[in-house]
Amino acid sequence: MSLEIERKFLVKNEDFKKVFYQKKQLKQGYLNSDKNRTVRVRISNDSAFLTIKGKSNSTGTTRFEWEKEINSVEAEQLLLLCEPSIITKTRFYIKAENHIFEVDEFYGDNEGLIIAEIELNTENELFKKPLWLGTEVTGDKRYYNSSLSKIPFKIWAKIYK
Protein backbone atom coordinates (compact mmCIF):
# COMPACT_ATOMS: atom_id res chain seq x y z
CA MET A 1 0.00 0.00 0.00
CA SER A 2 1.21 3.45 -0.80
CA LEU A 3 0.25 6.96 -1.76
CA GLU A 4 0.46 7.84 -5.41
CA ILE A 5 1.47 11.44 -6.12
CA GLU A 6 1.25 12.30 -9.80
CA ARG A 7 0.56 15.14 -12.18
CA LYS A 8 -1.04 14.82 -15.62
CA PHE A 9 -0.55 16.86 -18.76
CA LEU A 10 -1.83 16.90 -22.30
CA VAL A 11 0.87 16.37 -24.92
CA LYS A 12 1.35 19.03 -27.62
CA ASN A 13 3.01 16.90 -30.29
CA GLU A 14 4.66 13.55 -30.90
CA ASP A 15 8.25 14.68 -30.23
CA PHE A 16 8.26 12.38 -27.18
CA LYS A 17 8.48 9.45 -29.63
CA LYS A 18 12.02 10.59 -30.51
CA VAL A 19 13.28 10.19 -26.93
CA PHE A 20 11.44 7.26 -25.32
CA TYR A 21 13.51 4.37 -24.00
CA GLN A 22 10.75 1.78 -23.59
CA LYS A 23 7.13 1.24 -24.59
CA LYS A 24 4.40 -1.21 -23.61
CA GLN A 25 0.98 -2.13 -24.94
CA LEU A 26 -1.68 -1.83 -22.24
CA LYS A 27 -5.21 -3.16 -22.02
CA GLN A 28 -7.26 -2.34 -18.95
CA GLY A 29 -10.75 -2.45 -17.62
CA TYR A 30 -12.58 -1.47 -14.46
CA LEU A 31 -14.36 -3.87 -12.15
CA ASN A 32 -15.46 -0.80 -10.17
CA SER A 33 -15.16 2.86 -11.18
CA ASP A 34 -16.91 4.48 -8.24
CA LYS A 35 -15.67 8.03 -7.53
CA ASN A 36 -14.43 6.96 -4.08
CA ARG A 37 -12.51 3.91 -5.31
CA THR A 38 -11.56 2.18 -8.52
CA VAL A 39 -10.64 -1.46 -9.06
CA ARG A 40 -8.67 -1.93 -12.27
CA VAL A 41 -7.41 -4.96 -14.17
CA ARG A 42 -4.45 -4.23 -16.46
CA ILE A 43 -2.48 -6.38 -18.86
CA SER A 44 0.89 -4.93 -19.83
CA ASN A 45 2.85 -7.00 -22.37
CA ASP A 46 3.57 -10.19 -20.39
CA SER A 47 2.46 -8.92 -16.95
CA ALA A 48 -0.93 -8.36 -15.37
CA PHE A 49 -2.05 -6.42 -12.30
CA LEU A 50 -5.05 -5.84 -10.09
CA THR A 51 -5.03 -2.28 -8.75
CA ILE A 52 -7.23 -0.49 -6.24
CA LYS A 53 -7.09 3.30 -6.06
CA GLY A 54 -8.80 5.54 -3.53
CA LYS A 55 -10.36 8.96 -3.98
CA SER A 56 -7.99 11.79 -4.96
CA ASN A 57 -7.27 14.65 -2.60
CA SER A 58 -8.60 18.15 -3.33
CA THR A 59 -5.78 18.99 -5.77
CA GLY A 60 -6.13 15.70 -7.63
CA THR A 61 -2.43 14.85 -7.16
CA THR A 62 -2.49 12.28 -4.34
CA ARG A 63 -4.46 9.12 -3.63
CA PHE A 64 -4.11 5.72 -2.03
CA GLU A 65 -2.97 2.93 -4.35
CA TRP A 66 -2.66 -0.84 -3.85
CA GLU A 67 -1.42 -3.12 -6.61
CA LYS A 68 -0.82 -6.86 -6.89
CA GLU A 69 0.58 -8.82 -9.82
CA ILE A 70 -1.72 -11.57 -11.08
CA ASN A 71 -1.27 -14.04 -13.93
CA SER A 72 -2.33 -13.06 -17.45
CA VAL A 73 -4.95 -15.81 -17.77
CA GLU A 74 -6.72 -14.57 -14.62
CA ALA A 75 -6.49 -10.99 -15.89
CA GLU A 76 -8.10 -11.93 -19.23
CA GLN A 77 -10.92 -13.66 -17.33
CA LEU A 78 -11.40 -10.61 -15.08
CA LEU A 79 -11.54 -8.31 -18.11
CA LEU A 80 -14.69 -10.21 -19.15
CA LEU A 81 -16.33 -9.06 -15.88
CA CYS A 82 -15.34 -5.41 -16.27
CA GLU A 83 -17.62 -2.48 -16.88
CA PRO A 84 -18.12 -1.68 -20.59
CA SER A 85 -15.33 -0.09 -22.64
CA ILE A 86 -11.89 -1.64 -22.24
CA ILE A 87 -9.09 0.92 -22.67
CA THR A 88 -6.20 0.18 -25.02
CA LYS A 89 -3.11 2.33 -25.30
CA THR A 90 0.63 2.40 -25.81
CA ARG A 91 2.66 3.69 -22.89
CA PHE A 92 5.98 5.36 -23.68
CA TYR A 93 8.61 5.86 -20.95
CA ILE A 94 10.76 9.00 -21.18
CA LYS A 95 13.54 10.00 -18.79
CA ALA A 96 13.69 13.66 -17.82
CA GLU A 97 16.55 14.26 -15.39
CA ASN A 98 15.59 12.42 -12.15
CA HIS A 99 12.05 11.65 -13.27
CA ILE A 100 10.26 9.42 -15.72
CA PHE A 101 7.29 10.57 -17.77
CA GLU A 102 4.78 7.94 -18.80
CA VAL A 103 3.05 9.05 -21.99
CA ASP A 104 -0.14 7.22 -22.97
CA GLU A 105 -1.32 7.24 -26.58
CA PHE A 106 -4.91 5.99 -26.58
CA TYR A 107 -6.72 3.92 -29.21
CA GLY A 108 -10.29 2.89 -29.94
CA ASP A 109 -12.91 5.26 -28.52
CA ASN A 110 -10.14 7.42 -27.00
CA GLU A 111 -8.02 7.73 -30.13
CA GLY A 112 -6.48 11.18 -30.56
CA LEU A 113 -5.85 11.62 -26.84
CA ILE A 114 -2.27 11.63 -25.55
CA ILE A 115 -1.62 12.20 -21.84
CA ALA A 116 1.68 12.41 -19.95
CA GLU A 117 1.98 11.55 -16.24
CA ILE A 118 4.83 12.06 -13.83
CA GLU A 119 5.02 10.47 -10.38
CA LEU A 120 6.52 12.65 -7.67
CA ASN A 121 7.75 12.20 -4.10
CA THR A 122 5.89 15.29 -2.86
CA GLU A 123 3.08 17.41 -4.28
CA ASN A 124 5.36 20.45 -4.63
CA GLU A 125 8.38 18.65 -6.08
CA LEU A 126 10.00 20.53 -8.95
CA PHE A 127 10.69 18.83 -12.27
CA LYS A 128 11.84 19.80 -15.74
CA LYS A 129 9.02 20.10 -18.28
CA PRO A 130 9.91 18.81 -21.75
CA LEU A 131 8.94 21.04 -24.70
CA TRP A 132 6.30 18.54 -25.87
CA LEU A 133 4.43 18.82 -22.56
CA GLY A 134 1.19 20.79 -22.83
CA THR A 135 -1.60 21.98 -20.55
CA GLU A 136 -1.78 20.48 -17.07
CA VAL A 137 -4.96 18.45 -16.44
CA THR A 138 -4.16 17.13 -12.95
CA GLY A 139 -7.40 16.80 -11.01
CA ASP A 140 -9.60 17.04 -14.11
CA LYS A 141 -11.58 13.83 -13.70
CA ARG A 142 -12.39 13.66 -17.44
CA TYR A 143 -8.80 12.51 -17.96
CA TYR A 144 -8.90 9.68 -15.40
CA ASN A 145 -8.80 6.35 -17.20
CA SER A 146 -11.86 5.22 -15.25
CA SER A 147 -13.74 8.24 -16.65
CA LEU A 148 -12.43 7.65 -20.17
CA SER A 149 -13.88 4.14 -20.01
CA LYS A 150 -17.34 5.64 -19.35
CA ILE A 151 -17.19 8.83 -21.42
CA PRO A 152 -14.60 8.27 -24.17
CA PHE A 153 -12.66 11.09 -25.78
CA LYS A 154 -14.40 10.61 -29.16
CA ILE A 155 -17.73 11.90 -27.78
CA TRP A 156 -16.39 14.83 -25.75
CA ALA A 157 -17.33 17.39 -28.43
CA LYS A 158 -20.98 16.40 -27.98
CA ILE A 159 -20.87 16.57 -24.16
CA TYR A 160 -18.28 19.19 -23.13
CA LYS A 161 -18.91 22.51 -24.85
N, C-alpha and C positions, 0 to 999 in steps of 0.2 A: 504494500500500500504506500502511496506517495501523493504528494501534491504536484500537479502539472501546472507550470507557469509558462504560458506561450502567448505570442502575439501573431496576428494574421494580417496578411497584406494581399491586395490584388497584384498581379504581375503585368507590367506595361508592355512587354515584348518577349520574344523567345530567346533573348541573348543568354539566358541561364543555361540553355542547351549547349553552349560552347564551353562551359566550365564545370559541368557536373562530373562527379567521380564515380557515381553508382546510380542505377535506377532499378525499380521493381514494379511489377504489375500487381495491382491490388484489386481485390473484389471484396466488398463488405456489405453486410446487411444488419438490420437492427431488430433484435428480439423485443426490445422496449425502447421507445424514444420519448418517454415522458420528460417534461421540462425539468424535473427534479433529479432524474437519473436516466442514463442510457445504458443499454446492454448491447454490445456490438460483437459480431462475429466477423473476423477478417482473415482472408487468405492472402498471403504475400509470398509469391514465388513458391518455395517449398515449405514454408512455415505457415502456421495458423494460430490465431489467438482469440481468446474470449476476453473482452474488456468491459469493465463497468466504470462509468464516469458519473460523478455527482454534479450538482448544480454549480454553475460558475458564480464567482463573487460579483460584486457590483460593477467592476471594471471589465469583466469578461476575460481576465487574464489567468485566473487561478481556479482550479477545481480539483477535487479528489479523483484519483485514478487507481484502479486495480486491474492488473492484466495477468493472464495465465496462458502459457502455450498449450495448445491442444493438437491432436493429430489432424491431418488434412481431411481424412475420411469423415471424422466427426464434424469438422467445420462445414463440409459440403452438406451433410445431413442437417445441421442446424440452419444453414442458409435457406433450406426448404421451409423452415418454420418462421422465417423472418417476415416482418411487415413488408408490404409491397415496395418495389423499386430498389433493386440491388445497385449499389454504386460501383462503377469500374473506373479506374484511373491509373495513370503511370505516376510514380513518385520519383522525383529526381533529388539527389543529395548533392548539396553544394557547400563547400567550406568557405567561410568568410571569417578570417582571423581565428579567434577562439570559439567560434560558433559554427553550427551547421544549419543551413536552411533546407527545409523539406518543401519542394515545390510539387504540387499536385496538378496534373493536367487531366481534366475529367472527360469522360466519353458518354455515349448514350444520351439520356435526357439532360445531362449537364454539360454536354459538349460546348466548347467555347469559353468555359470558365477555367482560369488558372489561378491558384491560390498558393502563396508562400507562407510557411509557418516557421517560427524560430522558438525553440525552448530556451528559457532563461533560468538562472538561479534565484533571481529576485525580480519583483515587478518593475523596479526602476533601473535594472541593469542596462548599461550602455552597450551598443553594438553598432558595427559599421553596416550601413545600408547600401547594398549594391545598386548600381544605376538602373537595373531592370525592375527594381522594387517600386510598386505603385502605392496607391492609397491604402491606408491602414483600415482594416475592417474588424479588428479585435472587438469582441463583444456584440457584434451585429449577428444576431442569431440566424439570419438568412443564410449565412456562410457556414454554419455548422453542418457537418456531413449528415447528421440526423435530420436536420431541416431540409437539406437538399434531397434526401430520399423521399420526403413528403411533398415538397414544392420544388420541383426541379428548375434549374436555371432556364431551360428553354421556354417556360411559361411565365417568367418574371415580367415581361413586357405587358402581359395582360393583367397582372395582379398589382405590381408595384409601379405606380405612375408618379 
